[in-house]
Amino acid sequence: MKVSAEKIENQKVVLTIEVEAEELTKAQDRACKRIANRVNIPGFRKGKAPKKIVENHVGKEYILDEAFDLIYPKAFNDALKEQELVPVTRPELDIVTLESGKDLVFKATFTNHPEVTLGEYKGLNVPKEVAEVTDEDVDKQIANFQDRQGKLVDVPEDTAVADGDFTTLDFEGFVDGEPFDGGTGKDYPLQIGSKRFIPGFEDQLIGAKIGEERELHVTFPEDYQAEELAGKPAMFKCTVRSIKHKELPPIDDELAKKVSTFQTLAELKADIRKNLQENAERAAENAQRNKAIEMATDNITVDIPEVMIDDRVDSMVQELALRLEQQGLKLEQYLQYAGTDISKIREDYRETAEKNVKTDLMLEEVAKAEEIKVGAEDIDAEVEMMAASYGATPKQVRKIIKEQGRLTDLTYTVLHKKTMQFIIDHIAG
């Protein structure tokens, strides 16, 4: 077999593969037998018709096409090994010569795996910066507990609406002097300061009393979901129907007993500080990890084929569709509700997809350079972790992996995790 390779633009390669006539003849014989086993030829049992009879029945071209299908997979794979190429797309095949008694010649065009030149990935200077837990941080957590224990009470008569109050409203909205769809509410609950309404709406209710009607003048945001209202000025006639405010309990030992298993406020604060410190440590470790991987990725030199980015975008869209389906929503419905289309989604995903592909290429190259391998014990550990997260047994998880043919993907994932850990373990200092 003879092979020649021509590299063209965008990482594309054209292999010209020549297979000896002798191999083509053998493949034709095998093709005849296969065809004889699956077609009905009058006067012969399946598989028993002679080669000449099969040729007369289906034609020489049909047999040659079948012979090509038998030859090209091995010939193509052998050519890839000889040229040390790794396709990232399926080959486009172009038959140059396919005739009995002559060498088979065909071309295979595909996008090749890009060459990656590693930069610095060991000894990266990425300090772990742990955020300081302050008394204010602890007090915020205590304030959250206090708020949850608060009770809504009616305000005294003649009390005006204040920031944070819980109100009920009647309102009617007008644009260009005309009511608009969705602009009317009756006994509508609204907490002042929640920013659930158009900017400026809630602020203009501060100072109003029960039964008082006010005219509120606002402007819809330019990106408002209802396009016919976006950017337009509006007037709302509002009447406050009720006002309640939240009565908060004192911050003391009694509050600590209500919201935790601790008997004193001091014990609760100490536990909150401990948890916040642990969270800060984890956040710092994650940030350090992410930064190291990002730096190692930025340090490589590679020309990424567009098709690899397109394929990753495809995967991200499929993952979105799957998540939506789990929530009982179709992708088309989501796009309609979000006021967007699939091309905009793909455009939004593209930058992330390119970064992810580049990171994967970096990790693959580091794994090769450091001879990082995945053993059976690594797969077992990953399966056990998956089982714990899914609430299943390792045996059940292995069965699913086998049924779905995902062992290669799992091995790939584990290899990336091990390589990431290698980079983290070799951070400077």
C-alpha positions as CSV (number, residue, x, y, z in Angstrom):
1,M,0.0,0.0,0.0
2,K,1.2,3.5,-0.9
3,V,0.2,6.6,1.0
4,S,0.8,10.3,0.4
5,A,-0.5,13.2,2.5
6,E,-1.2,16.7,1.5
7,K,-2.0,19.3,4.2
8,I,-4.3,22.1,3.2
9,E,-6.0,25.0,5.0
10,N,-7.7,24.8,8.4
11,Q,-5.9,21.6,9.5
12,K,-7.4,19.6,6.6
13,V,-5.4,16.7,5.2
14,V,-5.9,14.8,2.0
15,L,-4.6,11.3,2.0
16,T,-4.1,9.5,-1.3
17,I,-4.1,5.8,-0.7
18,E,-3.2,3.1,-3.2
19,V,-4.1,-0.5,-2.6
20,E,-2.5,-3.3,-4.7
21,A,-4.7,-4.9,-7.3
22,E,-4.1,-8.3,-5.6
23,E,-5.8,-7.0,-2.5
24,L,-8.8,-5.6,-4.5
25,T,-9.2,-9.1,-6.2
26,K,-9.3,-10.8,-2.8
27,A,-11.9,-8.2,-1.6
28,Q,-14.0,-8.9,-4.7
29,D,-14.1,-12.6,-3.8
30,R,-15.1,-11.8,-0.3
31,A,-17.7,-9.3,-1.6
32,C,-19.2,-12.0,-3.9
33,K,-19.6,-14.4,-1.0
34,R,-21.3,-11.7,1.2
35,I,-23.7,-10.7,-1.6
36,A,-24.5,-14.4,-2.3
37,N,-25.4,-14.9,1.3
38,R,-27.9,-12.0,1.4
39,V,-29.6,-12.0,-2.1
40,N,-31.9,-14.5,-3.7
41,I,-30.5,-15.9,-7.0
42,P,-32.9,-18.3,-8.8
43,G,-31.7,-21.9,-8.9
44,F,-29.2,-21.5,-6.0
45,R,-29.4,-21.6,-2.2
46,K,-28.2,-18.5,-0.4
47,G,-24.4,-18.5,-0.4
48,K,-24.0,-21.2,-3.0
49,A,-24.1,-19.3,-6.2
50,P,-20.7,-19.2,-8.1
51,K,-18.8,-15.9,-8.5
52,K,-19.7,-15.6,-12.2
53,I,-23.4,-16.1,-11.5
54,V,-23.3,-13.4,-8.7
55,E,-21.6,-11.0,-11.1
56,N,-24.2,-11.5,-13.8
57,H,-27.0,-11.1,-11.2
58,V,-25.9,-7.9,-9.5
59,G,-23.3,-6.5,-11.9
60,K,-19.5,-6.0,-11.6
61,E,-19.9,-2.4,-10.3
62,Y,-22.0,-3.5,-7.4
63,I,-19.4,-6.1,-6.4
64,L,-16.6,-3.5,-6.8
65,D,-18.5,-1.1,-4.5
66,E,-18.9,-3.8,-2.0
67,A,-15.2,-4.7,-2.2
68,F,-14.3,-1.0,-1.6
69,D,-16.4,-1.0,1.5
70,L,-14.5,-4.0,2.7
71,I,-11.1,-2.5,1.9
72,Y,-11.2,1.1,2.8
73,P,-11.6,1.1,6.6
74,K,-8.4,-0.9,7.3
75,A,-6.6,0.9,4.5
76,F,-7.6,4.2,5.9
77,N,-6.6,3.3,9.5
78,D,-3.3,1.9,8.3
79,A,-2.6,5.1,6.4
80,L,-3.4,7.1,9.5
81,K,-0.9,5.1,11.6
82,E,1.8,5.4,8.9
83,Q,1.3,9.2,8.7
84,E,0.8,9.6,12.5
85,L,-2.5,11.5,11.9
86,V,-5.6,11.6,14.2
87,P,-8.8,12.7,12.5
88,V,-11.3,14.9,14.4
89,T,-13.9,14.5,11.6
90,R,-15.2,11.6,9.5
91,P,-13.3,11.3,6.1
92,E,-14.8,12.4,2.9
93,L,-14.0,9.7,0.4
94,D,-13.3,10.2,-3.3
95,I,-12.6,7.1,-5.4
96,V,-10.0,7.8,-8.1
97,T,-9.6,4.2,-9.6
98,L,-11.8,1.2,-8.8
99,E,-11.4,-1.3,-11.6
100,S,-10.8,-5.1,-11.7
101,G,-7.2,-6.0,-12.2
102,K,-5.9,-2.5,-11.3
103,D,-4.7,-0.9,-8.1
104,L,-7.4,0.8,-6.0
105,V,-6.8,4.5,-5.6
106,F,-8.9,6.7,-3.4
107,K,-8.6,10.0,-1.5
108,A,-9.7,10.6,2.1
109,T,-10.1,14.3,3.2
110,F,-10.6,15.1,6.9
111,T,-9.7,17.6,9.6
112,N,-6.7,16.5,11.5
113,H,-6.2,16.8,15.3
114,P,-4.2,20.1,15.7
115,E,-0.6,20.1,16.8
116,V,-0.2,21.4,20.4
117,T,2.9,23.1,21.7
118,L,2.9,23.1,25.5
119,G,4.0,26.1,27.4
120,E,4.6,26.3,31.1
121,Y,2.3,24.0,33.1
122,K,4.5,23.0,36.1
123,G,5.6,25.4,38.7
124,L,2.9,27.9,38.0
125,N,2.8,30.8,40.4
126,V,-0.8,30.7,41.6
127,P,-1.2,31.8,45.3
128,K,-4.2,30.6,47.2
129,E,-6.0,33.7,48.4
130,V,-8.4,32.9,51.3
131,A,-10.9,35.6,52.0
132,E,-11.0,36.9,55.6
133,V,-14.1,36.1,57.5
134,T,-15.2,39.2,59.3
135,D,-17.6,40.0,62.2
136,E,-19.8,41.6,59.6
137,D,-20.0,38.4,57.6
138,V,-21.1,36.5,60.7
139,D,-23.6,39.3,61.6
140,K,-25.2,39.0,58.1
141,Q,-25.8,35.3,58.7
142,I,-27.4,36.1,62.1
143,A,-29.5,38.8,60.4
144,N,-30.8,36.2,57.9
145,F,-31.8,33.9,60.8
146,Q,-33.5,36.9,62.5
147,D,-35.4,37.8,59.3
148,R,-36.7,34.2,58.9
149,Q,-38.1,34.4,62.4
150,G,-39.8,37.7,61.8
151,K,-43.6,38.1,61.8
152,L,-45.6,40.3,59.5
153,V,-47.9,42.7,61.5
154,D,-50.3,45.4,60.4
155,V,-49.0,48.9,60.7
156,P,-50.9,51.5,62.8
157,E,-53.4,53.7,61.0
158,D,-52.1,56.6,59.1
159,T,-48.6,55.0,58.8
160,A,-47.0,55.7,55.5
161,V,-45.3,53.1,53.3
162,A,-41.6,52.7,54.1
163,D,-38.8,50.8,52.4
164,G,-39.0,47.1,53.2
165,D,-42.8,47.2,53.9
166,F,-45.1,44.5,52.5
167,T,-48.0,46.0,50.7
168,T,-51.0,45.0,48.6
169,L,-51.9,47.3,45.7
170,D,-54.5,48.0,43.1
171,F,-53.0,49.4,40.0
172,E,-53.7,50.1,36.3
173,G,-51.0,51.1,33.8
174,F,-51.3,53.3,30.7
175,V,-49.0,53.9,27.7
176,D,-49.8,56.8,25.5
177,G,-53.0,57.3,27.6
178,E,-54.3,53.8,26.8
179,P,-54.4,50.7,29.1
180,F,-52.1,47.9,28.1
181,D,-52.2,44.1,28.5
182,G,-50.8,42.9,31.8
183,G,-50.8,46.4,33.3
184,T,-53.6,45.8,35.8
185,G,-53.4,44.3,39.2
186,K,-55.9,43.8,42.1
187,D,-54.7,43.2,45.7
188,Y,-51.3,42.6,44.3
189,P,-48.6,41.7,46.9
190,L,-45.4,43.8,46.7
191,Q,-42.5,44.3,49.1
192,I,-41.1,47.7,48.7
193,G,-37.4,47.5,47.7
194,S,-37.7,44.0,46.2
195,K,-37.1,45.6,42.7
196,R,-39.8,43.3,41.2
197,F,-41.4,46.1,39.3
198,I,-40.1,48.6,36.7
199,P,-37.3,50.8,38.1
200,G,-38.8,53.8,40.0
201,F,-42.2,52.2,40.6
202,E,-41.6,51.0,44.2
203,D,-39.6,54.2,45.2
204,Q,-42.6,56.4,44.3
205,L,-44.9,54.4,46.7
206,I,-42.8,55.3,49.7
207,G,-44.8,57.8,51.9
208,A,-48.2,56.6,50.6
209,K,-50.9,55.7,53.1
210,I,-53.6,53.1,53.0
211,G,-56.4,54.1,50.6
212,E,-54.3,56.8,49.0
213,E,-54.1,56.8,45.2
214,R,-50.9,57.9,43.5
215,E,-49.9,58.4,39.9
216,L,-46.5,56.8,39.3
217,H,-44.5,57.8,36.2
218,V,-41.9,55.3,35.0
219,T,-40.2,54.2,31.8
220,F,-40.0,50.6,30.6
221,P,-36.4,49.3,30.2
222,E,-35.1,49.0,26.7
223,D,-34.6,45.3,27.1
224,Y,-38.1,44.7,28.5
225,Q,-39.5,41.3,27.5
226,A,-42.7,42.8,25.9
227,E,-41.1,44.5,22.8
228,E,-44.2,46.7,22.3
229,L,-43.5,48.3,25.7
230,A,-39.7,48.4,25.7
231,G,-38.3,51.9,26.2
232,K,-41.7,53.5,26.5
233,P,-42.9,55.9,29.2
234,A,-45.9,54.7,31.3
235,M,-48.2,56.0,34.0
236,F,-49.7,53.8,36.7
237,K,-52.6,54.7,38.9
238,C,-52.0,52.9,42.2
239,T,-54.0,52.6,45.4
240,V,-52.4,51.1,48.6
241,R,-54.8,48.6,50.1
242,S,-52.7,47.3,53.1
243,I,-49.3,47.8,54.7
244,K,-47.5,45.3,56.9
245,H,-44.0,45.4,58.2
246,K,-41.9,42.6,59.6
247,E,-41.4,42.5,63.4
248,L,-38.0,41.0,64.1
249,P,-37.1,39.1,67.3
250,P,-34.1,40.3,69.3
251,I,-30.7,38.8,68.5
252,D,-30.0,36.8,71.7
253,D,-29.7,33.3,73.1
254,E,-33.4,32.6,72.5
255,L,-32.9,33.3,68.8
256,A,-30.0,30.9,68.7
257,K,-32.1,28.1,70.3
258,K,-34.8,28.6,67.8
259,V,-32.6,28.5,64.7
260,S,-30.0,25.9,65.7
261,T,-29.1,23.2,68.2
262,F,-26.9,25.6,70.1
263,Q,-27.9,27.1,73.5
264,T,-26.2,30.4,73.2
265,L,-25.7,33.1,70.6
266,A,-21.9,32.9,71.1
267,E,-21.9,29.2,70.2
268,L,-24.0,29.9,67.1
269,K,-21.7,32.7,66.0
270,A,-18.6,30.5,66.5
271,D,-20.2,27.8,64.3
272,I,-21.2,30.3,61.6
273,R,-17.6,31.6,61.6
274,K,-16.2,28.0,61.3
275,N,-18.5,27.2,58.4
276,L,-17.7,30.5,56.6
277,Q,-14.0,29.9,57.0
278,E,-14.4,26.4,55.5
279,N,-16.4,27.8,52.6
280,A,-13.7,30.4,52.1
281,E,-11.0,27.7,52.0
282,R,-12.9,25.7,49.5
283,A,-13.6,28.8,47.3
284,A,-9.9,29.7,47.4
285,E,-8.9,26.2,46.4
286,N,-11.3,26.2,43.5
287,A,-10.2,29.6,42.4
288,Q,-6.5,28.5,42.6
289,R,-7.3,25.3,40.7
290,N,-9.3,27.2,38.0
291,K,-6.6,29.8,37.6
292,A,-3.8,27.2,37.2
293,I,-5.7,25.4,34.5
294,E,-6.5,28.6,32.8
295,M,-2.8,29.7,32.9
296,A,-1.6,26.3,31.5
297,T,-4.2,26.6,28.8
298,D,-3.2,30.1,27.9
299,N,0.4,29.0,27.7
300,I,-0.1,26.5,24.8
301,T,0.2,27.3,21.1
302,V,-2.4,25.7,18.9
303,D,-4.5,26.4,15.8
304,I,-7.9,25.0,16.7
305,P,-10.0,23.8,13.7
306,E,-13.4,25.5,13.5
307,V,-15.1,22.1,13.3
308,M,-13.9,21.2,16.8
309,I,-15.5,24.4,18.2
310,D,-18.7,23.8,16.2
311,D,-18.9,20.2,17.6
312,R,-18.5,21.5,21.2
313,V,-21.2,24.1,20.6
314,D,-23.4,21.3,19.3
315,S,-22.8,19.4,22.5
316,M,-23.6,22.4,24.7
317,V,-26.9,22.9,22.8
318,Q,-27.8,19.2,23.3
319,E,-27.0,19.5,27.0
320,L,-29.3,22.6,27.2
321,A,-32.1,20.7,25.5
322,L,-31.6,17.7,27.8
323,R,-31.8,19.9,31.0
324,L,-34.9,21.7,29.6
325,E,-36.5,18.3,28.9
326,Q,-35.9,17.2,32.4
327,Q,-37.8,20.3,33.5
328,G,-40.7,19.4,31.1
329,L,-39.8,22.1,28.6
330,K,-38.9,21.8,24.9
331,L,-35.9,23.8,23.5
332,E,-38.3,25.5,21.0
333,Q,-40.5,26.7,23.9
334,Y,-37.5,28.0,25.9
335,L,-36.3,30.0,22.9
336,Q,-39.7,31.5,22.5
337,Y,-40.0,32.4,26.1
338,A,-36.5,33.8,26.2
339,G,-37.1,35.9,23.0
340,T,-34.1,34.4,21.3
341,D,-33.2,31.9,18.6
342,I,-30.8,29.0,18.2
343,S,-28.3,31.0,16.2
344,K,-28.0,33.5,19.1
345,I,-27.6,30.7,21.6
346,R,-24.9,29.1,19.5
347,E,-23.1,32.5,19.2
348,D,-23.3,33.0,23.0
349,Y,-21.8,29.5,23.6
350,R,-19.0,29.9,21.1
351,E,-16.4,31.7,23.3
352,T,-16.9,29.2,26.1
353,A,-16.8,26.3,23.6
354,E,-13.4,27.5,22.3
355,K,-11.9,27.8,25.8
356,N,-13.1,24.3,26.7
357,V,-11.7,22.8,23.5
358,K,-8.4,24.5,24.1
359,T,-8.3,23.3,27.7
360,D,-9.0,19.7,26.6
361,L,-6.2,19.9,24.1
362,M,-3.8,21.2,26.8
363,L,-4.8,18.4,29.1
364,E,-4.3,15.7,26.4
365,E,-0.9,17.0,25.6
366,V,0.2,17.2,29.3
367,A,-1.0,13.7,29.9
368,K,1.1,12.5,27.0
369,A,4.2,14.5,28.1
370,E,3.9,13.2,31.7
371,E,2.8,9.7,30.7
372,I,-0.3,10.0,32.8
373,K,-2.5,6.9,32.5
374,V,-5.9,5.7,33.7
375,G,-5.9,2.4,35.5
376,A,-8.8,0.1,36.6
377,E,-8.5,1.5,40.1
378,D,-9.1,5.1,38.8
379,I,-12.2,3.9,36.9
380,D,-13.4,2.1,40.1
381,A,-12.9,5.3,42.2
382,E,-14.8,7.4,39.7
383,V,-17.7,4.9,39.5
384,E,-17.9,4.8,43.3
385,M,-18.1,8.7,43.4
386,M,-20.8,8.7,40.7
387,A,-22.8,6.1,42.6
388,A,-22.6,8.1,45.8
389,S,-23.8,11.3,44.0
390,Y,-26.6,9.5,42.2
391,G,-27.8,7.5,45.2
392,A,-27.1,4.2,43.4
393,T,-24.7,1.3,43.8
394,P,-21.4,1.0,41.9
395,K,-22.8,-2.1,40.2
396,Q,-25.8,-0.2,38.9
397,V,-23.6,2.6,37.6
398,R,-21.3,0.2,35.8
399,K,-24.3,-1.4,34.2
400,I,-25.5,1.9,32.8
401,I,-22.0,2.8,31.6
402,K,-21.8,-0.5,29.7
403,E,-25.3,-0.3,28.3
404,Q,-24.7,3.3,27.0
405,G,-21.2,2.5,25.7
406,R,-19.7,5.3,27.8
407,L,-16.6,3.6,29.1
408,T,-14.4,5.5,26.6
409,D,-16.0,8.8,27.6
410,L,-15.5,8.0,31.3
411,T,-11.9,7.1,30.8
412,Y,-11.4,10.4,28.9
413,T,-13.0,12.3,31.8
414,V,-10.9,10.5,34.5
415,L,-7.7,11.2,32.5
416,H,-8.5,14.9,32.4
417,K,-9.2,14.9,36.1
418,K,-5.9,13.2,36.9
419,T,-4.0,15.6,34.6
420,M,-5.7,18.6,36.2
421,Q,-4.6,17.3,39.6
422,F,-1.1,16.8,38.3
423,I,-1.0,20.5,37.4
424,I,-2.4,21.6,40.7
425,D,0.0,19.4,42.6
426,H,2.9,21.1,40.8
427,I,1.9,24.7,41.6
428,A,5.0,26.7,42.7
429,G,5.5,26.7,46.5
